Amino acid sequence: MNNEKVFSMKFSKVYPLLVKKGERKGRTKDEVDAIICWLTGYTKPQLQQQLNNEVDYRTFFEQAPQMNPHCHLITGSVCGIKVQEIQDPLMQKIRYLDKLVDELAKGKAIEKIMR
């Protein structure tokens, strides 16, 4: 899948999949929301507004109040690709989010995920 296709995906369509991934492993929607808010700087009401507006991934990250200054500490692989080696800044942010939700789903403590 090319990057532009991913960037144009509606965040409101991806979000339920992120929540479902966490819930399948006994985690909650609130925990997924907390991770998203930690990474992007959105408040819960702002996150809900972005979902209501059906923004795409590109817009979701472009309008993020402030990416967490510690997000560069997120390392590891998503789909066999090391997130710290991704060249495209937007794709890296998307993969950071994937990695954080993966860690949550694997049972990692939320305090450790939010480095």
Steps between C-alpha positions, in 0.01 A plus 500: 500500500649834404540778754246736340230237526576458871517877558156550344333231714234643734625490856141431608519171305835396650422603857247219569760249378755640746246477782399147396865389500534616860165358611575156354785482750299628797591868474251785491400775260606751767851353499521526121373858522761580766777375273370698203473815712848446648652465154316785326416751771126480429262514793220242504245758374739606223555135405124448483465813284758365254305174483174689446662708224617180328844643429757291316823378659697787347267764646478320833875521550541844339242645739637319805557763768850373576667169436645371822864614526594147611351322199849457356556246779244267339695219339430157365336347197154527352433270206872420489605864467693674777306814592817692583628447144192623310598797284161658435406706810125444461535126449727489803231666714241252374732210582576647844128480573483143368797402716349652815169319447690176432686541830172563680343191342801292605432586862764763562414737784362829374749691716788324319344560159484874572874516537 
